[in-house]
């Protein structure tokens, strides 16, 4: 894991620790300011918006803990730089190697901790109950959201199989799309644009939509999660993961046949 990297020396440890505290504090301050500006926007109170943004930060935390290491969350870099062979020669399945390489519980945990705290604060401020049912539902929706994020990133990263130099950084573009847009509520958005953000470009499924489901579940109980719209999120996660898996396997077959026309040692671990 990344513990030895984090503890390489005392000076580096304290610099990293202070940097994480400052970064997390600025993130929370920005979220609070946005929640104040979005007050009563899209039918949500300021505290409900704060809860939604805490959820979005928690999703970022999952990404940082499980996928930030060794460019696993930026897989287009591995493909585009011709470094996929480094993973393929390991005596474990490709998915297991990627998940193991991406796991960074020490350096990635601060964002998850801040996200957890902010979500809990937003839930308490909004009057939402915190019990076993809501916590399990929150974790289930969080898994669905991160599956959608990673499926989208891996789906567009498949273009690096066919254009390695041009598409090397496309995963970062996909991640930035979620980082910049998922914290905005879509309640007042109507028509074609809203459906786009809940389907083809699923940024609304990674904060706003699951947060509204969680808020309803907190207010109305189990009956709120047994309605048809509550099943849309896990179904969307299953569809995106299926499409990403099929597309990635197709790209791997192309890679097995033609290989990579380039190799870059930059960023190699």
C-alpha contacts under 8 A as a table, 3 or more apart, distances in Angstrom:
res1	aa1	res2	aa2	distance
1	X	4	X	7.55
1	X	103	X	6.78
1	X	104	X	6.09
1	X	105	X	7.41
2	X	5	X	5.17
2	X	6	X	6.18
2	X	104	X	5.59
2	X	105	X	7.13
2	X	106	X	6.22
2	X	107	X	6.86
3	X	6	X	5.03
3	X	7	X	6.16
3	X	106	X	5.99
3	X	107	X	7.80
4	X	7	X	5.02
4	X	8	X	5.83
5	X	8	X	5.25
6	X	9	X	7.98
6	X	12	X	7.57
6	X	13	X	6.03
6	X	16	X	7.80
6	X	106	X	7.28
6	X	107	X	6.77
7	X	10	X	6.78
7	X	12	X	7.36
7	X	13	X	5.64
8	X	12	X	6.91
8	X	13	X	7.25
9	X	12	X	5.46
9	X	13	X	6.20
10	X	13	X	5.07
10	X	14	X	6.40
11	X	14	X	5.45
11	X	15	X	6.25
12	X	15	X	5.09
12	X	16	X	6.05
13	X	16	X	5.22
13	X	17	X	6.07
14	X	17	X	4.90
14	X	18	X	6.01
15	X	18	X	5.32
15	X	19	X	6.02
16	X	19	X	5.04
16	X	20	X	6.13
17	X	20	X	5.24
17	X	21	X	6.34
18	X	21	X	5.10
18	X	22	X	6.15
19	X	22	X	5.18
19	X	23	X	5.94
20	X	23	X	5.05
20	X	24	X	5.88
20	X	110	X	6.51
21	X	24	X	5.19
21	X	25	X	5.93
21	X	110	X	7.76
22	X	25	X	5.08
22	X	26	X	6.09
23	X	26	X	5.23
23	X	27	X	6.17
24	X	27	X	5.01
24	X	28	X	6.23
24	X	110	X	7.22
24	X	111	X	6.39
24	X	114	X	6.48
25	X	28	X	5.20
25	X	29	X	6.14
26	X	29	X	4.98
26	X	30	X	6.08
27	X	30	X	5.16
27	X	31	X	6.21
28	X	31	X	5.00
28	X	32	X	6.16
28	X	114	X	7.69
28	X	118	X	7.55
29	X	32	X	5.16
29	X	33	X	6.27
30	X	33	X	5.15
30	X	34	X	6.20
31	X	34	X	5.10
31	X	35	X	6.13
31	X	50	X	7.06
31	X	53	X	6.43
31	X	54	X	7.93
32	X	35	X	5.09
32	X	36	X	6.29
32	X	50	X	6.63
33	X	36	X	5.15
33	X	37	X	6.39
34	X	37	X	5.09
34	X	38	X	6.09
35	X	38	X	5.05
35	X	39	X	6.15
35	X	46	X	5.49
35	X	47	X	7.46
35	X	49	X	5.49
35	X	50	X	5.46
35	X	53	X	7.86
36	X	39	X	5.31
36	X	46	X	5.98
38	X	41	X	5.08
38	X	46	X	6.79
38	X	49	X	7.29
39	X	44	X	7.07
39	X	45	X	5.58
39	X	46	X	4.54
39	X	49	X	7.48
40	X	43	X	5.47
40	X	44	X	5.08
40	X	45	X	4.81
40	X	46	X	6.43
41	X	44	X	5.84
41	X	45	X	7.37
41	X	185	X	7.62
41	X	187	X	7.77
41	X	188	X	7.50
42	X	185	X	6.61
42	X	186	X	6.76
42	X	187	X	4.31
42	X	188	X	4.81
43	X	187	X	6.91
43	X	188	X	7.92
44	X	48	X	5.78
44	X	49	X	6.26
45	X	48	X	5.14
45	X	49	X	6.24
45	X	126	X	7.95
46	X	49	X	5.11
46	X	50	X	6.16
47	X	50	X	4.84
47	X	51	X	6.16
47	X	122	X	5.58
47	X	123	X	7.55
47	X	125	X	5.79
47	X	126	X	5.02
48	X	51	X	4.93
48	X	52	X	6.23
48	X	122	X	6.58
48	X	123	X	7.33
48	X	126	X	5.66
48	X	215	X	7.65
49	X	52	X	4.92
49	X	53	X	6.20
49	X	122	X	7.98
49	X	185	X	7.75
50	X	53	X	5.14
50	X	54	X	6.10
50	X	118	X	7.73
50	X	119	X	7.52
50	X	122	X	5.31
51	X	54	X	5.01
51	X	55	X	6.24
51	X	118	X	7.16
51	X	119	X	5.10
51	X	120	X	7.57
51	X	121	X	7.45
51	X	122	X	4.14
51	X	123	X	5.71
51	X	126	X	7.68
51	X	211	X	7.41
52	X	55	X	5.07
52	X	56	X	6.37
52	X	119	X	7.48
52	X	122	X	7.93
52	X	183	X	7.27
52	X	207	X	5.84
52	X	208	X	6.19
52	X	211	X	5.33
52	X	212	X	7.99
53	X	56	X	4.88
53	X	57	X	6.21
53	X	119	X	7.59
53	X	183	X	5.61
53	X	207	X	6.96
54	X	57	X	5.03
54	X	58	X	6.14
54	X	115	X	5.24
54	X	116	X	7.09
54	X	117	X	7.86
54	X	118	X	4.95
54	X	119	X	4.23
54	X	120	X	7.98
54	X	122	X	7.08
55	X	58	X	4.97
55	X	59	X	6.36
55	X	115	X	6.64
55	X	116	X	7.78
55	X	119	X	5.70
55	X	142	X	7.94
55	X	207	X	6.06
55	X	211	X	7.18
56	X	59	X	5.16
56	X	60	X	6.47
56	X	115	X	7.64
56	X	182	X	6.96
56	X	183	X	6.28
56	X	206	X	6.64
56	X	207	X	5.06
57	X	60	X	4.98
57	X	61	X	6.23
57	X	111	X	7.04
57	X	112	X	7.19
57	X	114	X	7.58
57	X	115	X	4.73
58	X	61	X	4.81
58	X	62	X	6.37
58	X	111	X	7.14
58	X	112	X	5.26
58	X	113	X	7.83
58	X	114	X	7.58
58	X	115	X	4.15
58	X	116	X	5.94
58	X	119	X	7.62
59	X	62	X	5.11
59	X	63	X	6.38
59	X	112	X	7.69
59	X	115	X	7.85
59	X	142	X	6.50
59	X	145	X	7.25
59	X	146	X	6.26
59	X	206	X	7.51
60	X	63	X	5.05
60	X	64	X	6.19
60	X	111	X	6.96
60	X	112	X	7.11
60	X	179	X	7.95
61	X	64	X	4.98
61	X	65	X	6.15
61	X	108	X	6.88
61	X	109	X	6.63
61	X	110	X	7.48
61	X	111	X	4.69
61	X	112	X	3.72
61	X	113	X	7.49
61	X	115	X	6.70
62	X	65	X	5.22
62	X	66	X	6.02
62	X	67	X	7.81
62	X	112	X	6.29
62	X	146	X	7.32
63	X	66	X	5.53
63	X	67	X	5.22
63	X	68	X	6.41
63	X	73	X	7.44
63	X	146	X	7.20
64	X	67	X	5.81
64	X	68	X	4.90
64	X	69	X	7.96
64	X	104	X	7.14
64	X	108	X	4.62
64	X	109	X	7.06
64	X	111	X	7.32
64	X	112	X	7.72
65	X	68	X	6.51
65	X	102	X	7.62
65	X	103	X	5.74
65	X	104	X	4.89
65	X	105	X	5.05
65	X	106	X	7.72
65	X	107	X	7.57
65	X	108	X	4.41
65	X	109	X	5.73
65	X	112	X	7.58
66	X	69	X	7.51
66	X	99	X	6.86
66	X	102	X	5.31
66	X	103	X	4.24
66	X	104	X	6.07
66	X	105	X	7.34
66	X	108	X	7.93
67	X	71	X	7.51
67	X	72	X	5.31
67	X	73	X	4.68
67	X	99	X	6.90
67	X	101	X	7.85
67	X	102	X	4.15
67	X	103	X	5.93
67	X	104	X	7.47
68	X	71	X	6.07
68	X	72	X	6.09
68	X	73	X	5.36
68	X	74	X	7.79
68	X	102	X	5.37
68	X	103	X	7.12
68	X	104	X	6.78
68	X	108	X	7.36
69	X	72	X	5.99
69	X	73	X	7.47
69	X	101	X	5.90
69	X	102	X	3.93
69	X	103	X	5.98
69	X	104	X	5.78
70	X	101	X	6.00
70	X	102	X	5.92
70	X	268	X	7.89
70	X	269	X	6.46
71	X	74	X	4.75
71	X	75	X	5.89
71	X	77	X	6.87
71	X	78	X	6.89
71	X	102	X	7.11
72	X	75	X	5.17
72	X	78	X	7.87
72	X	98	X	5.90
72	X	99	X	7.41
72	X	101	X	6.80
72	X	102	X	5.12
73	X	102	X	7.13
73	X	150	X	7.32
73	X	153	X	7.73
73	X	171	X	7.69
74	X	77	X	5.89
74	X	78	X	7.48
74	X	153	X	7.62
74	X	169	X	7.63
74	X	171	X	5.12
74	X	172	X	6.28
75	X	78	X	5.15
75	X	79	X	6.36
75	X	154	X	6.81
75	X	157	X	6.51
75	X	171	X	6.71
76	X	79	X	5.05
76	X	80	X	5.64
76	X	154	X	7.65
76	X	157	X	4.67
76	X	158	X	7.10
76	X	159	X	7.99
76	X	160	X	5.72
76	X	164	X	7.99
76	X	167	X	6.80
76	X	168	X	5.10
76	X	169	X	6.21
76	X	170	X	6.43
76	X	171	X	5.62
77	X	80	X	5.06
77	X	81	X	5.76
77	X	168	X	4.83
77	X	169	X	6.07
77	X	171	X	7.72
78	X	81	X	5.48
78	X	82	X	6.38
78	X	83	X	5.07
78	X	84	X	5.64
78	X	168	X	7.92
79	X	82	X	5.38
79	X	83	X	6.10
79	X	84	X	5.52
79	X	160	X	5.98
79	X	161	X	6.31
79	X	164	X	6.76
79	X	168	X	7.26
80	X	83	X	7.62
80	X	160	X	5.21
80	X	161	X	6.82
80	X	163	X	7.46
80	X	164	X	3.85
80	X	165	X	5.85
80	X	167	X	6.68
80	X	168	X	4.59
80	X	260	X	7.86
80	X	262	X	7.84
81	X	164	X	6.80
81	X	165	X	7.48
81	X	168	X	6.97
81	X	262	X	6.45
81	X	263	X	5.10
81	X	264	X	4.90
81	X	265	X	7.57
81	X	266	X	7.97
82	X	85	X	7.21
82	X	164	X	7.83
82	X	260	X	5.43
82	X	261	X	7.55
82	X	262	X	5.80
82	X	263	X	4.62
82	X	264	X	6.66
83	X	86	X	5.63
83	X	87	X	7.64
83	X	263	X	6.81
83	X	264	X	7.54
83	X	268	X	7.42
84	X	87	X	5.50
84	X	88	X	6.36
85	X	88	X	4.85
85	X	89	X	6.14
86	X	89	X	5.95
86	X	90	X	7.37
87	X	90	X	5.64
87	X	94	X	6.84
87	X	97	X	6.67
87	X	98	X	7.69
88	X	91	X	7.97
88	X	94	X	6.51
90	X	93	X	7.90
90	X	97	X	7.60
92	X	96	X	6.56
92	X	97	X	6.43
93	X	96	X	5.35
93	X	97	X	6.36
94	X	97	X	5.19
94	X	98	X	6.22
95	X	98	X	5.19
95	X	99	X	6.14
96	X	99	X	5.14
96	X	100	X	6.03
97	X	100	X	5.13
97	X	101	X	6.03
98	X	101	X	5.20
98	X	102	X	6.08
99	X	102	X	5.21
99	X	103	X	6.32
100	X	103	X	5.45
104	X	107	X	5.92
104	X	108	X	5.46
104	X	109	X	7.66
105	X	108	X	5.42
105	X	109	X	5.43
106	X	109	X	5.50
106	X	110	X	7.93
107	X	110	X	7.11
108	X	111	X	6.57
108	X	112	X	7.39
109	X	112	X	5.16
109	X	113	X	6.14
110	X	113	X	5.04
110	X	114	X	6.16
111	X	114	X	5.11
111	X	115	X	5.97
112	X	115	X	4.94
112	X	116	X	6.01
113	X	116	X	5.14
113	X	117	X	6.22
114	X	117	X	5.20
114	X	118	X	6.04
115	X	118	X	5.16
115	X	119	X	5.97
116	X	119	X	5.22
116	X	120	X	6.17
117	X	120	X	5.21
117	X	121	X	6.12
118	X	121	X	5.03
118	X	122	X	6.03
119	X	122	X	5.06
119	X	123	X	6.09
120	X	123	X	5.08
120	X	124	X	6.17
121	X	124	X	5.21
121	X	125	X	6.04
122	X	125	X	5.06
122	X	126	X	5.99
123	X	126	X	5.12
123	X	127	X	6.19
123	X	128	X	5.02
123	X	129	X	7.26
123	X	130	X	7.59
124	X	127	X	5.10
124	X	128	X	5.75
124	X	129	X	7.14
124	X	130	X	7.78
125	X	128	X	7.62
128	X	215	X	6.94
128	X	218	X	5.20
128	X	219	X	6.70
129	X	134	X	7.32
129	X	218	X	5.86
130	X	134	X	6.02
130	X	135	X	6.60
131	X	134	X	5.52
131	X	135	X	6.05
132	X	135	X	5.20
132	X	136	X	6.04
133	X	136	X	5.37
133	X	137	X	6.12
134	X	137	X	5.00
134	X	138	X	5.91
134	X	214	X	7.34
134	X	217	X	7.37
134	X	218	X	6.77
135	X	138	X	4.98
135	X	139	X	6.23
136	X	139	X	5.11
136	X	140	X	6.10
137	X	140	X	5.01
137	X	141	X	6.14
137	X	214	X	7.46
138	X	141	X	5.29
138	X	142	X	6.04
138	X	214	X	6.92
139	X	142	X	4.92
139	X	143	X	6.19
140	X	143	X	5.22
140	X	144	X	6.40
141	X	144	X	4.97
141	X	145	X	6.14
141	X	210	X	6.29
141	X	233	X	7.51
141	X	234	X	7.59
142	X	145	X	5.04
142	X	146	X	6.20
142	X	206	X	7.90
143	X	146	X	5.31
143	X	147	X	6.08
144	X	147	X	5.15
144	X	148	X	6.33
144	X	233	X	6.73
144	X	234	X	5.73
144	X	237	X	5.46
145	X	148	X	5.13
145	X	149	X	6.32
145	X	205	X	6.34
145	X	206	X	4.80
145	X	207	X	7.80
145	X	233	X	7.80
145	X	237	X	7.09
146	X	149	X	4.93
146	X	150	X	6.06
146	X	206	X	7.31
147	X	150	X	5.28
147	X	151	X	5.83
147	X	237	X	5.96
147	X	240	X	7.98
147	X	241	X	6.79
148	X	151	X	5.08
148	X	152	X	6.05
148	X	202	X	7.52
148	X	205	X	7.86
148	X	206	X	7.62
148	X	236	X	7.53
148	X	237	X	5.15
148	X	240	X	6.14
148	X	241	X	6.92
149	X	152	X	5.30
149	X	153	X	6.29
149	X	175	X	7.61
149	X	178	X	7.50
149	X	206	X	7.46
150	X	153	X	5.00
150	X	154	X	6.02
151	X	154	X	5.18
151	X	155	X	5.86
151	X	240	X	5.80
151	X	241	X	5.17
151	X	244	X	5.44
151	X	245	X	7.96
152	X	155	X	5.02
152	X	156	X	6.35
152	X	174	X	7.27
152	X	240	X	6.99
152	X	244	X	7.10
153	X	156	X	5.55
153	X	157	X	6.01
153	X	171	X	5.40
153	X	174	X	5.62
153	X	175	X	6.67
154	X	157	X	4.83
154	X	158	X	6.35
154	X	171	X	7.28
154	X	244	X	6.28
154	X	248	X	7.33
155	X	158	X	5.56
155	X	159	X	7.99
155	X	243	X	7.56
155	X	244	X	4.74
155	X	245	X	7.96
155	X	247	X	6.65
155	X	248	X	6.91
156	X	159	X	5.95
156	X	170	X	7.00
156	X	171	X	6.82
156	X	174	X	7.50
157	X	160	X	5.64
157	X	161	X	7.95
157	X	167	X	7.22
157	X	168	X	7.93
157	X	170	X	6.18
157	X	171	X	5.56
158	X	161	X	5.62
158	X	162	X	7.71
158	X	247	X	6.94
158	X	248	X	5.91
158	X	251	X	6.08
159	X	162	X	5.54
159	X	163	X	6.15
159	X	164	X	7.58
159	X	167	X	6.24
160	X	163	X	4.90
160	X	164	X	4.32
160	X	165	X	7.40
160	X	166	X	7.39
160	X	167	X	4.80
160	X	168	X	5.93
161	X	164	X	5.83
161	X	251	X	5.83
161	X	252	X	7.66
161	X	254	X	7.25
161	X	255	X	6.44
161	X	260	X	7.72
162	X	251	X	7.88
163	X	166	X	5.55
163	X	167	X	5.81
164	X	167	X	5.43
164	X	168	X	5.59
164	X	260	X	7.59
164	X	262	X	7.75
165	X	168	X	5.48
166	X	169	X	7.76
167	X	170	X	5.14
168	X	171	X	7.64
169	X	172	X	5.58
169	X	173	X	6.98
170	X	173	X	5.09
170	X	174	X	6.47
171	X	174	X	5.08
171	X	175	X	6.22
172	X	175	X	5.04
172	X	176	X	6.03
173	X	176	X	5.15
173	X	177	X	6.22
174	X	177	X	5.12
174	X	178	X	6.83
175	X	178	X	5.41
175	X	179	X	6.25
176	X	179	X	4.81
176	X	180	X	5.92
177	X	180	X	5.52
177	X	181	X	6.11
177	X	182	X	7.96
177	X	203	X	7.67
178	X	181	X	5.38
178	X	182	X	5.25
178	X	203	X	5.54
178	X	206	X	7.91
179	X	182	X	6.16
179	X	183	X	7.64
180	X	183	X	7.16
181	X	184	X	5.88
181	X	203	X	6.40
182	X	185	X	7.87
182	X	203	X	4.87
182	X	204	X	5.80
182	X	205	X	7.93
182	X	206	X	6.17
182	X	207	X	5.83
182	X	208	X	7.14
183	X	207	X	6.29
183	X	208	X	7.08
184	X	208	X	7.16
185	X	188	X	7.90
185	X	204	X	7.74
185	X	208	X	5.46
186	X	189	X	5.20
186	X	194	X	6.80
186	X	204	X	7.05
186	X	208	X	6.80
187	X	190	X	7.91
189	X	193	X	7.21
189	X	194	X	5.65
190	X	193	X	6.74
190	X	194	X	5.63
191	X	194	X	5.87
191	X	195	X	6.81
192	X	195	X	5.32
192	X	196	X	6.30
193	X	196	X	5.11
193	X	197	X	6.49
194	X	197	X	5.25
194	X	198	X	6.42
195	X	198	X	5.03
195	X	199	X	6.08
196	X	199	X	5.21
196	X	200	X	5.35
196	X	201	X	5.79
196	X	202	X	7.21
197	X	200	X	6.56
197	X	201	X	4.88
197	X	202	X	4.85
197	X	203	X	5.57
197	X	204	X	5.42
197	X	205	X	7.83
198	X	201	X	6.55
198	X	202	X	4.65
198	X	203	X	6.68
198	X	204	X	5.27
198	X	205	X	5.95
199	X	202	X	5.01
199	X	236	X	7.77
202	X	205	X	5.44
202	X	206	X	7.28
203	X	206	X	5.59
203	X	207	X	7.54
204	X	207	X	6.06
204	X	208	X	5.37
204	X	209	X	5.80
205	X	208	X	6.42
205	X	209	X	5.18
205	X	210	X	6.37
205	X	233	X	6.75
206	X	209	X	7.03
206	X	210	X	6.85
207	X	210	X	5.80
207	X	211	X	5.84
208	X	211	X	5.21
208	X	212	X	6.23
209	X	212	X	5.30
209	X	213	X	6.45
210	X	213	X	5.00
210	X	214	X	6.13
210	X	233	X	7.34
211	X	214	X	4.99
211	X	215	X	6.05
212	X	215	X	5.07
212	X	216	X	6.20
213	X	216	X	5.19
213	X	217	X	6.12
213	X	224	X	7.48
213	X	225	X	7.21
213	X	230	X	6.69
214	X	217	X	4.94
214	X	218	X	6.06
215	X	218	X	5.08
215	X	219	X	6.27
216	X	219	X	5.10
216	X	220	X	5.79
216	X	221	X	7.45
216	X	224	X	5.94
217	X	220	X	5.28
217	X	221	X	4.73
217	X	222	X	6.26
217	X	223	X	7.48
217	X	224	X	5.08
217	X	225	X	6.31
218	X	221	X	5.75
220	X	223	X	6.64
220	X	224	X	5.91
221	X	224	X	5.91
221	X	225	X	7.78
222	X	225	X	5.66
222	X	226	X	6.90
223	X	226	X	5.33
223	X	227	X	7.13
224	X	227	X	6.14
224	X	230	X	7.64
225	X	230	X	5.31
225	X	231	X	7.83
226	X	230	X	6.52
226	X	231	X	7.84
227	X	230	X	5.63
227	X	231	X	7.47
228	X	231	X	5.65
228	X	232	X	7.21
229	X	232	X	5.34
230	X	233	X	6.68
231	X	234	X	5.81
231	X	235	X	6.22
232	X	235	X	5.15
232	X	236	X	5.95
233	X	236	X	5.14
233	X	237	X	6.22
234	X	237	X	4.97
234	X	238	X	6.18
235	X	238	X	5.10
235	X	239	X	6.20
236	X	239	X	5.08
236	X	240	X	6.08
237	X	240	X	5.28
237	X	241	X	6.05
238	X	241	X	5.25
238	X	242	X	6.06
239	X	242	X	5.12
239	X	243	X	6.20
240	X	243	X	5.22
240	X	244	X	6.03
241	X	244	X	5.08
241	X	245	X	5.98
242	X	245	X	5.15
242	X	246	X	6.21
243	X	246	X	5.25
243	X	247	X	6.06
244	X	247	X	5.14
244	X	248	X	5.92
245	X	248	X	5.15
245	X	249	X	6.12
246	X	249	X	5.22
246	X	250	X	6.27
247	X	250	X	5.06
247	X	251	X	6.24
248	X	251	X	4.96
248	X	252	X	6.13
249	X	252	X	4.93
249	X	253	X	6.33
250	X	253	X	5.19
250	X	254	X	6.47
251	X	254	X	5.04
251	X	255	X	6.17
252	X	255	X	4.83
252	X	256	X	6.04
253	X	256	X	5.02
253	X	257	X	6.32
254	X	257	X	5.20
254	X	258	X	6.08
254	X	259	X	7.49
255	X	258	X	5.30
255	X	259	X	4.56
255	X	260	X	6.78
256	X	259	X	5.67
260	X	263	X	7.36
264	X	267	X	7.98
264	X	268	X	7.81
265	X	268	X	5.26
